[in-house]
Amino acid sequence: MTYRPALDGLRAIAVVSVMLFHLDRELLPGGITGVDIFFVISGYLITSIVIRDFDKERFSFARFYQRRISRISPLFFLVSITIFAVTAMLYQDYDFALVGSSLAAAAVSLANMQFVFLPGEFEELPFVHYWSLSIEEQYYLIFPLILFLADRYRGSRKSLSIFLSIAALLSFIACIVLTEVDSEWAFFLLPTRAWELLAGCILAVLPFSSKGDNGSSISNKRIDALLASAGLVVIIASQFMIHDDTGFPGWIVAFPVFGTVLVIGRPQESRTGVTERLLSHPVAVVIGKASYSLYLWHWPVYAIVDYALITMPYASLLILKIVLTVTLSVASYNWVEKPVRSSLNRPERQRLSYLLFTAGTVVMLVTGYWARSTYSVNASLGSTRKAEVAFNEHNLAPQRLLAGDSNESMDGVGRNEIARARPVNRHVPGVSDHDSLPDSKLDKE
């Protein structure tokens, strides 16, 4: 497929809207829908590439995942390790432990699942935005196989588009239903988000062409351009009219998704339209090209600045966040993302790309697990709620129970040190005997 600048312009809208939403929700109440725009674009572009490889009979799973690794991993690892190092210096024990568990979850593309099960607020966690990356990677572990089997057994594009449409419809229904039951699950889970990626996939699979069998045009350029303009209007309107606390994601997400579908539409017929020209503006294209860097850096910068400089005036915080985000993004895009991606994407460096990916994943897992196990008391949420505590009836030393939520766990590690210095038996609900503190005076942690 040929390069289409307007898609980078669309990425620019997506990333700027997300950044403004996270900067201050009142600036752009529906800015979170920028993630939905990203999902549609991703589904469209990656499916288009896979279909092209099928048509040229050169598709390879190894090559497909090499592209993903070279595109995603270098900056992903850089930002992740930077976040870990900075929070190690600034965060309190309990918060740093959560950073560690988030790092480990992100390493294996399960960040979204962690936030499903993590209770309470986690605004201070700098890895929260990784949930969307995890959803994409989970999706692309499955989707290429579906396309491969469809091509292998000579399924027609029309049949494939019908199958994908049914899957998208089921996912959309699941999103609506689960939003009513538990909006957080609907927000973070792949089955309730897959329809957005599938919307882009269907666009790439549908047998569109600009000419009919007799050579006549089968599309009216004016109509296509009008539809693209309508799609852009819907996207922008969604930024202001949708609120993430009113039944989100749910059916309301259909608006930005449908708007994105209309904009992507049929590029052969709409490239001369006003929407295409607007989205192809050089400024929009530059922002769109750096959108991955901007997305990865913006949230950890916001979270860490708020955490470390909470007493700073509001206006100063906003300026600092924007300056740091843009500076880090420009630097990493030009010095890391572009050159390393170009290098690792070469066919002859396939083994190297997989080796570096494996090494980076292992490092993130090990360091994340170390931080989680070192800087947090390890009681299970379910056991804490049930207050399952086993006291040693024969031990006359004072008993101390650590229970409750993060307010009590915040100082858990420090209080363990105090307990070691005194003859105090300290208990954490639900921790088994093999999780005991090393001090013999503590029969249970």
Secondary structure, DSSP 8 states (H G I E B T S, - for coil): ----HHHHHHHHHHHHHHHHHHH-TTT-TTGGGHHHHHHHHHHHHHHHHHHHHHHTT---HHHHHHHHHHHHHHHHHHHHHHHHHHHHHHS-HHHHHHHHHHHHHHHTT-HHHHHHH--S--TT-TTTTHHHHHHHHHHHHHHHHHHHHHHHTT--HHHHHHHHHHHHHHHHHHHHHHHHH-HHHHHH-STTTHHHHHHHHHHHHS---SB-TTS-BSS-HHHHHHHHHHHHHHHHHHHHH--TTSS-STGGGHHHHHHHHHHHS-HHHHTTSHHHHHHT-HHHHHHHHTHHHHHHHHHHHHHHHHHH-TTS-HHHHHHHHHHHHHHHHHHHIIIIIHHHHHHHTSGGGHHHHHHHHHHHHHHHHHHHHHHHHHSS----HHHHHHT-----TT--S-EEE--SSHHHHTTHHHHHHHHHHTT-EEE-TT--GGG--SSTT-S--
